[in-house]
């Protein structure tokens, strides 16, 4: 028994001495430098990019290694220089902790959105992300990798965009990547992607990048979270929206199917399909959607408009329309947005054609027609009943031109013009037909003319108003021109 104890004690003591020697050897500069050279060479081969590190610390008791001051030299792009560096990378078993990952791009040009804050601060030529992450390698061999991002947070110091938390599971055979259980969080926005499959590009095999979601992407979105990145106009947009959509695409396009958007109490509900074409060409970029049904009720339309810091016109009339249903199409092109479709309201139905917001000229224009609009209810003129009409319009939306006009004349009206043909209208229970209407507004006063060309006489009315909320104060001047009977015109001609 004593002999057995001596042997056991000797073995333990020997192992301890070996571990002590190994620990001392591992912590020598010679061993550390050799290990550092081996690891950086191995990383360079795997990444196919030159990789350097300043220091390595190996701990045989915890079976961990810590790399510090890692720099990865990426190939120089045609437009941008890209830099990747890691302050500290720790390998412990199958876990990888990354502290101070820095991803930076620089094209040595002024930021493309300088002095254009409404377009947002994102610029692919100027990115400076700092991130911390924890990864878990579940399986690795020469043909496949299975890993998880347990946690990642990142901030771009240039644009202010940040990721509070990102997590996902992924497997790859280096041809495809299968991502599952992806979760993305910002301040108030949460996005969940149950599954997405990605085909990696290969020039040798002629395979292009492509991807699709295997299940609907769902999200709780506060648009304010992306306002600084993409558009200042969303800076006050705090209405929570719930989104569900299927996504697929490639390097040049994206397709959205089964889009379902609603607010928390479902006063807003949208069903649509759409897509983006020419992603890599800003001049040909085309974002288009077909809306199967949009419902806006209980004053939600006004609440949405109130989220934007813009001058608001005719909000009183908007409320009079009541519940709104829309079905149609819209496209976002370079410096233009175009809408068409049918709008059904409590006051009647009207059709929009080529409603265009032109960001180059700063005008909004289009055509509208209605078979049954109760115009009197909308503009608070009880004597006017239903009308059937079509009209074309153009309004000035330039802040500069509007400000100049306001400084000169003041006013509460939009600046623009309307031309309309009223096929039929009810006025004090009397039906009138074939009325021509023209209105020109300078922002302070709207001047208009209404003409009815009858068999006996030509009746016209000139009118002016200064506020769409006080149409009952409209000033009207009638004028009647009696048609000369045909027999008298012939007599007069013969006499001459």
Phi, psi and omega in degrees: 000316179298321179298317180297318179296320179298317180296313180300314179298321179296318179297313179299316179298319179298315179299318180298316180296319178299315179298320180295317178296316180298319180297318179294319182294318182297328182272007174279154181300322183299308181295317181298317180295318178298317179296319180297317179297318182295314184293315181294324177294319180295316178297320180298320180291317182292317182278344185058035177214137180304129182231134180232156175215147184274326187206150174228143178229116182253130178240109185284339179288319179264001182049054181226158177224140182236120177260138179233144178066050181275132175235132178244123183268105181276153176299142180288128178277173180290329184246321188240145167267135183240135182234135175232130179217151179231124180293316181207129179234120183246127176253120179223102186063236179263008181258141178235121176253128180241125179240129177070042173288125181241125177240120186225137172240146182211122177254005176058033176232160176300148178302132189295337181256021177302132182064017176228060187297338181294339179276353180092170188259001181288133177208115183299340179276353180219089179233138177216084182270135170243128186221152169239142184211156173231122182244152176233118178270112183274325181202141178209133170210187186291342184251348184201158176222137172235123185211166178226140166268107182286321181200140174209132170231146186208152177220135174263113184291341181279308185267341184086359179291140181217156174242118179287319180202138176223132177216151179190163171246140182215143171230147180213145171252018180072004171246322177231152173237127177253114180256133180226152174055044179278137180224133184230132181229140168242207181300306182231006183252133180230127181236131178239128178239100182300324180195141174214135178251134185236128173265122182281143182288148177214114179292324181297319183265358180068032181257130179262158176297134174206163183199159172201150177276137180274340177219162181299135170285133178238150184206148167250113193241133166245109187297339177303330183297333181254006186297316182294329183283317189245318182203130180294336183299339182266009187298334181252009185277098186243007176291122179292135178237142177250132187233141171222132184199149170259137185232139169213161181175189177216197184292342186243353184206160175224143179235131181246125180239151175054047178289128177227117181234136176206157173269181191294325179260010175061026171287338172245129179214127183229132170241128186202170170224156180185192181185173178233132178242154177058051181300330186265007179228101185296337180283333181251004181304131182223115176252119184225145180221145170250121182265113177289322180198129170235127178243127175229116184227168176053046173070015179294330179300316178295320180297322178293315179299324180294343178288343182260137179275077180221162174292130186251127179244150171054037178290327177297318179292324178299318180297326181293338181290338179071215181294133185243131172243135179229138173221125182171204185226149170214150181229142174247110181251182179296114178059025177211142171233133186233130181236145171212153177152187182246132178244123177250131183225174177293340181263358180136186184239143172214153184250132178260139175229125175051044172291111190241125171260110184260108182285345178280311182269344183064046174230149170245132184216166178165188178230148179218144176222152179216141175265347191200037183283128176276079187298322182300322178293324184289318185254015175060044171238098189295334183289340181267128179259219180288146176230151170241120188203166168224151186209156170238152185210160174209128180232146180274124179244016178286124178295324181293309181295322179295318179297320178297317180292320179297322179295327181279315190237349187073217174107159181233009185256155169291156180261122181168197184213151178225135171237129185223151173238112180268112181288320180204141178213151176255125179227113183052046179067013176251132179270131175236150185228160174053065180252131175259130182231136174225135180226134174234130180237133175262008180103331179256316181227135174256127179245134182219165176222137179238127185233131176239115183261097181266179180288325184266321186212159173256114183254133178224153177228128169260143184213155177222148173209160185239350181206126181293343178276354181228052182294337178294345177269009181302137177263125186235137176234116180274158176209132181236132176238115182283132176287137176286127178304148184301318181298324179288326178294322178292318179297315181297320180295316180295324181296321179293000000 
